[in-house]
Amino acid sequence: MNVIEQVLTTLRSEIQGQLIDRGRVMDHLLDLRADSRDVAPLVDVIDQLLAELPGVSVVETSWWGAALDRLADAAGTVPAA
């Protein structure tokens, strides 16, 4: 399992409840972008997710879970169950 897969698995395991702080989601995406700067398809998806990031102060965890699925697909991984 590569570093990106490990990070995505960890982020997925931290999902609890129905809402997550929007700033936290943005921080996670920016951290992933910094770690993935050499993986163009992943950076493109991260940029799309940053542009689509909903909410003012919170994001529904369903959106975040779907975003992690998109990131896993872009990284060529299978989402954790």
N, C-alpha and C positions, 0 to 999 in steps of 0.2 A: 504494500500500500504506500503510495507516494504521499508527500507532505500535504498536497492539496486535498487528496481524498481523506486524510486524517482530519484536516481542518473542517471539511464539510461534514464528516461524521460527528465531530464534536459539536459543531453548531446545531446540527439536527437534534442531537441528544439534549441540548439545552432548551429546546422549545417546550414551553409550559404555558398553559392558559390560552386565552384567545387573542391577547394583545402583547406586543413587544415595543419597547421604546424605539422610536424612529431613529434617534441619534445613534443608538447601539447598532441597529441594522446598517446604517450608513458607515459607521466605523468598521464593522465586519467586512463590508464590501470594499472599502478603501484598503483595508489590510490585505484582503485577498488580491486586490489589483496590484498592490506593491509586490506581493509574493509571486504573482503570475505574469509579470511584465514581459517575459520571454515566450508566453503562450498566447499568441494573437487571438485564437478563437475564444479563449476564456476571457481575455481582456475586453473583447467586443461585447460579450454577454454581460459582463460586469458593468460596462458603460451603459448598456441598454437598461439594466436594472436600476442603476443610479438615476437615469433619466425618468424612469417609470415609477420610482419610489413613491408610494402613496402616503397620505396622511400629513398632518402637521406636527403632531407630537408622538403618535403611536401608529403602529402598523399591525394589521391582522396577522396572526401567526400562520394562517392559511396561505397568505400571500408569500410570506417568508419561506414556508415549506416548499411552495411551488418554485420560488426563486432558487432555492438550494437544489431542486430537481434539475432546473435549467443549467445551473452551474456544473452539476455532476455530469449531465449529458455533454456539455461543452468540454469537460475535462476527460471525457471518455470513460467515465465510471458508471457503475450501477448504483442508484440511490439506496441508502440503507433502509431496511424495512422498519 
